[in-house]
Amino acid sequence: MSVPIVHVVTWRLNGDRPEVRATQAAKIVAAFRALEHDVPGMVRMEIGANVTEADDAWDLALVSVFRTRTDLMAYQSHPAHLALKHLVAPLRSQRAQVDFELPE
């Protein structure tokens, strides 16, 4: 039986000032939102820039839900996702990811 899977990614951006990182984040958010309805199997997507001043906060987070683990795996090689990776890679200094299944 297939269960929904949540895909969470956080980024620390490489801008040297908060306003630069805010501009980078806005560019990434806009790019992700533009593809929100183009990815098969993606049920929901939320993305946003950090709004707190905490020293250990990350700059940007993505939370997306896929119908199945197979849909998440297909997303990894989807042309829109590959384009996003190409956009984000030069703007980030760190990336973290966790994927977990939703309880039935």
C-alpha positions in Angstrom: 0.0 0.0 0.0 1.3 3.5 -0.9 1.1 6.3 1.6 1.7 10.0 1.1 5.2 11.2 1.6 6.4 14.7 2.9 9.5 16.2 1.3 11.2 18.9 3.4 14.2 20.9 2.2 15.9 23.8 3.9 18.6 26.1 2.5 21.2 28.5 3.9 21.8 31.0 1.2 25.3 32.4 0.4 24.5 36.1 0.2 26.8 38.2 2.4 24.1 40.4 3.7 20.5 39.8 4.9 19.0 41.9 2.0 21.0 39.9 -0.5 19.7 36.6 1.0 16.2 38.0 1.0 16.5 38.7 -2.8 17.9 35.3 -3.4 15.1 33.7 -1.4 12.4 35.7 -3.3 13.8 34.5 -6.6 13.8 30.8 -5.4 10.3 31.1 -4.0 8.9 32.6 -7.2 10.5 29.8 -9.3 9.1 27.0 -7.1 5.6 28.6 -7.1 5.7 28.8 -10.9 5.9 25.0 -11.1 3.6 24.1 -8.3 0.8 22.8 -10.6 3.2 21.2 -13.1 4.6 18.3 -11.1 2.6 15.0 -11.4 1.9 13.4 -8.0 2.6 16.6 -6.0 -0.4 17.1 -3.7 0.7 20.3 -2.0 3.7 22.6 -1.8 4.6 25.4 0.6 7.7 27.4 0.4 8.8 30.5 2.2 11.7 32.6 3.5 12.6 32.7 7.1 11.0 35.6 9.0 12.8 35.3 12.4 16.2 36.7 13.5 17.4 33.5 15.2 21.1 32.8 14.8 20.5 29.2 14.0 17.6 29.7 11.5 17.9 28.6 7.9 17.0 31.1 5.2 14.4 29.2 3.2 12.2 26.1 3.5 10.2 23.9 1.2 7.5 21.5 2.4 5.8 19.4 -0.3 3.6 16.4 -0.2 3.5 13.7 -2.8 0.9 11.0 -3.2 3.5 8.2 -3.0 7.2 7.6 -2.7 7.3 6.8 -6.4 5.9 10.2 -7.2 8.6 11.8 -5.1 11.3 9.8 -6.9 9.9 10.8 -10.3 10.0 14.5 -9.2 13.8 14.1 -8.6 14.3 13.7 -12.4 11.4 15.9 -13.6 12.7 18.7 -16.0 11.1 21.4 -13.9 12.9 20.2 -10.7 16.2 19.9 -12.5 15.8 23.5 -13.7 15.2 24.5 -10.1 18.3 22.7 -8.8 20.3 24.6 -11.5 18.8 27.9 -10.2 19.3 27.2 -6.5 22.8 25.5 -6.5 24.9 28.7 -7.0 22.8 30.6 -4.4 23.1 28.2 -1.5 25.8 27.5 1.0 24.0 24.5 2.7 21.1 22.3 2.1 19.2 19.8 4.4 16.5 17.4 3.5 14.2 14.9 5.2 11.4 12.8 3.7 8.8 11.1 5.8 5.7 9.1 5.3 2.4 10.4 6.6 0.6 8.1 9.1 -2.5 6.4 7.8 
